[in-house]
Amino acid sequence: MKAPRVSPVSRISLGLTSLMLMLLLILDFAGLVPDYLRIAREVRQRSSQAIAIQTAALLASNDPMILARAYADFRAGDPDVLSLAFRLNDGRIYVAVGEHARHWVAPHDEQSVLDQVHMPIFANRQPWGQVEIVFQPILPNTVLGWLRYPTVVLMLVLGLSAYFGFYLYMRRALQYLDPTTAVPERVRHAFDTLTDGIAIVDRERRLMLTNKTFNALHPAAALSPIGRPINEHAWLCECFGTDPEALPWERAMRENRAQAGIICDLQQPAGDPLKLIVQASPIVDPKGAVRGCLISFDNVTEVHRINEELRQTLVELEGSREQIRQQNMELHQLASRDPLTGCLNRRAFFEMLEGLFINSRKQAKNLCCIMCDIDHFKRFNDRYGHAVGDEVIRALVRTLQAGLRQHDLLCRYGGEEFCIILPETTVAQAAEIAARLRSEVELHAGSSVRTTEGLQITSSFGLAGLAADMRDPAELIDRADSALYQSKEGGRNRVTVWQA
């Protein structure tokens, strides 16, 4: 359950009343206020002495009826007396008025107290008896009795009267001291039209003015009274950290310099925090002294949300673009590569060879072509099956790729026939490369086929270089293919360089 909110006027009035009552208690303790207990004690003492003197005089008549009537008259004249009695020395009651047996309590130390008084009576200087008087208790023992007690009544009446008096006075006085009266109404209305939250503080950091947008930033903002220091607003200060010196308005007033572009997250009791951009500008007088600070709060939560959505969309687009790029690469791979070996297919091979052929002719660079064929490939298929035949082709390709440069071109030209293009390579260098490849195939290609042991794979090579009379790449390939034919005719597993 939410505690009721007490207005500042009520708090001030209550504080002044408490201060006045405390002063009254101090004066009472110092003896400057009449003591009701002391006065009652003196009155009862005089009454008791008068009864004792009258009792001593009436006892001479030796008539208890006369003494009883005197006691009854005395009790009727003093409402504080509950009972009276004269007790003889032997303990017998000689005369009693009122319910004395019920009210009288014999003191332990034979000393009279404020409510139980006994006074001895002497005859011929010998104790004869004692007068016993029971008075009403001075201090009440019930709530209603305490409410009727003079001191309590005085404190209650004085406290309530002072509270209402102070309340009326302070309510009137604070109308002149209200900080909002220092700002004209038209100025407040002008600030309320602004879309930014505005707060103005004085040199003591007390809030002098806030607009409607500021009050809407947080549920506690509308409940914050004008005149309260802004640093006491925990809901606002927490979003700038725990260091009070880091607050924007503190830095602006300390450095006499505007603080701009400060971003903070204002937490909300329910829901997501607000994203704010805070600016604080010092207010100075004509002499340059800082008199206060103007603080603005720009709520950019919606802009931030849209930016986050846009950023997320860009991330998704970037992911989609990357996915498309990967798919394009896969499509390009499928369109330009042989599915069995991963080598260039003929279409992609001739596209790339066309460019190399033109550049080599323009720049007078060397360009060589090697045609390669697996010797007796049909035997592998007939003896081991087409699956092993495919493994033999892949084993050859692995061996060829291991001996070529990155920018060399390797194409599956036919079923078991391959074409190699060596840019910027002389015929002599190409012959060495072809010889090395032939040797590697003979030594290692068969053993790399793990599914079938004992395979012996060899290949024949034909080599041709770029000549000035060539008009297109097909002529270069035809010459290399002719050299390959000569290698096969010459016994296979060899390298033949084309010659005119």
Rosetta blueprint (number, residue, H / E / L):
1 M L
2 K L
3 A L
4 P L
5 R L
6 V L
7 S L
8 P H
9 V H
10 S H
11 R H
12 I H
13 S H
14 L H
15 G H
16 L H
17 T H
18 S H
19 L H
20 M H
21 L H
22 M H
23 L H
24 L H
25 L H
26 I H
27 L H
28 D H
29 F H
30 A L
31 G L
32 L L
33 V L
34 P L
35 D L
36 Y H
37 L H
38 R H
39 I H
40 A H
41 R H
42 E H
43 V H
44 R H
45 Q H
46 R H
47 S H
48 S H
49 Q H
50 A H
51 I H
52 A H
53 I H
54 Q H
55 T H
56 A H
57 A H
58 L H
59 L H
60 A H
61 S H
62 N L
63 D L
64 P H
65 M H
66 I H
67 L H
68 A H
69 R H
70 A H
71 Y H
72 A H
73 D H
74 F H
75 R H
76 A H
77 G H
78 D L
79 P L
80 D L
81 V E
82 L E
83 S E
84 L E
85 A E
86 F E
87 R E
88 L E
89 N L
90 D L
91 G L
92 R L
93 I E
94 Y E
95 V E
96 A E
97 V E
98 G L
99 E L
100 H H
101 A H
102 R H
103 H H
104 W L
105 V L
106 A L
107 P L
108 H L
109 D L
110 E L
111 Q L
112 S L
113 V L
114 L L
115 D L
116 Q E
117 V E
118 H E
119 M E
120 P E
121 I E
122 F E
123 A E
124 N L
125 R L
126 Q E
127 P E
128 W E
129 G E
130 Q E
131 V E
132 E E
133 I E
134 V E
135 F E
136 Q L
137 P L
138 I L
139 L L
140 P L
141 N L
142 T L
143 V H
144 L H
145 G H
146 W H
147 L H
148 R H
149 Y L
150 P H
151 T H
152 V H
153 V H
154 L H
155 M H
156 L H
157 V H
158 L H
159 G H
160 L H
161 S H
162 A H
163 Y H
164 F H
165 G H
166 F H
167 Y H
168 L H
169 Y H
170 M H
171 R H
172 R H
173 A H
174 L H
175 Q H
176 Y H
177 L H
178 D L
179 P H
180 T H
181 T H
182 A H
183 V L
184 P L
185 E H
186 R H
187 V H
188 R H
189 H H
190 A H
191 F H
192 D H
193 T L
194 L L
195 T L
196 D L
197 G E
198 I E
199 A E
200 I E
201 V E
202 D E
203 R L
204 E L
205 R L
206 R E
207 L E
208 M E
209 L E
210 T E
211 N L
212 K H
213 T H
214 F H
215 N H
216 A L
217 L L
218 H L
219 P L
220 A L
221 A L
222 A L
223 L L
224 S L
225 P L
226 I L
227 G L
228 R L
229 P E
230 I H
231 N H
232 E H
233 H L
234 A H
235 W H
236 L H
237 C H
238 E H
239 C H
240 F H
241 G L
242 T L
243 D L
244 P H
245 E H
246 A H
247 L L
248 P H
249 W H
250 E H
251 R H
252 A H
253 M H
254 R H
255 E H
256 N L
257 R L
258 A L
259 Q E
260 A E
261 G E
262 I E
263 I E
264 C E
265 D E
266 L E
267 Q L
268 Q L
269 P L
270 A L
271 G L
272 D L
273 P L
274 L E
275 K E
276 L E
277 I E
278 V E
279 Q E
280 A E
281 S E
282 P E
283 I E
284 V E
285 D L
286 P L
287 K L
288 G L
289 A L
290 V E
291 R E
292 G E
293 C E
294 L E
295 I E
296 S E
297 F E
298 D E
299 N E
300 V L
301 T H
302 E H
303 V H
304 H H
305 R H
306 I H
307 N H
308 E H
309 E H
310 L H
311 R H
312 Q H
313 T H
314 L H
315 V H
316 E H
317 L H
318 E H
319 G H
320 S H
321 R H
322 E H
323 Q H
324 I H
325 R H
326 Q H
327 Q H
328 N H
329 M H
330 E H
331 L H
332 H H
333 Q H
334 L H
335 A H
336 S H
337 R E
338 D L
339 P L
340 L L
341 T L
342 G L
343 C L
344 L E
345 N L
346 R H
347 R H
348 A H
349 F H
350 F H
351 E H
352 M H
353 L H
354 E H
355 G H
356 L H
357 F H
358 I H
359 N H
360 S H
361 R H
362 K H
363 Q L
364 A L
365 K L
366 N L
367 L E
368 C E
369 C E
370 I E
371 M E
372 C E
373 D E
374 I E
375 D L
376 H L
377 F H
378 K H
379 R H
380 F H
381 N H
382 D H
383 R H
384 Y H
385 G L
386 H H
387 A H
388 V H
389 G H
390 D H
391 E H
392 V H
393 I H
394 R H
395 A H
396 L H
397 V H
398 R H
399 T H
400 L H
401 Q H
402 A H
403 G L
404 L L
405 R L
406 Q L
407 H L
408 D L
409 L E
410 L E
411 C E
412 R E
413 Y L
414 G L
415 G L
416 E L
417 E E
418 F E
419 C E
420 I E
421 I E
422 L E
423 P E
424 E L
425 T L
426 T L
427 V H
428 A H
429 Q H
430 A H
431 A H
432 E H
433 I H
434 A H
435 A H
436 R H
437 L H
438 R H
439 S H
440 E H
441 V H
442 E H
443 L H
444 H H
445 A H
446 G H
447 S H
448 S H
449 V L
450 R L
451 T L
452 T L
453 E L
454 G L
455 L L
456 Q L
457 I L
458 T L
459 S E
460 S E
461 F E
462 G E
463 L E
464 A E
465 G E
466 L L
467 A L
468 A L
469 D L
470 M L
471 R L
472 D L
473 P H
474 A H
475 E H
476 L H
477 I H
478 D H
479 R H
480 A H
481 D H
482 S H
483 A H
484 L H
485 Y H
486 Q H
487 S H
488 K H
489 E H
490 G L
491 G L
492 R L
493 N L
494 R L
495 V E
496 T E
497 V E
498 W L
499 Q L
500 A L
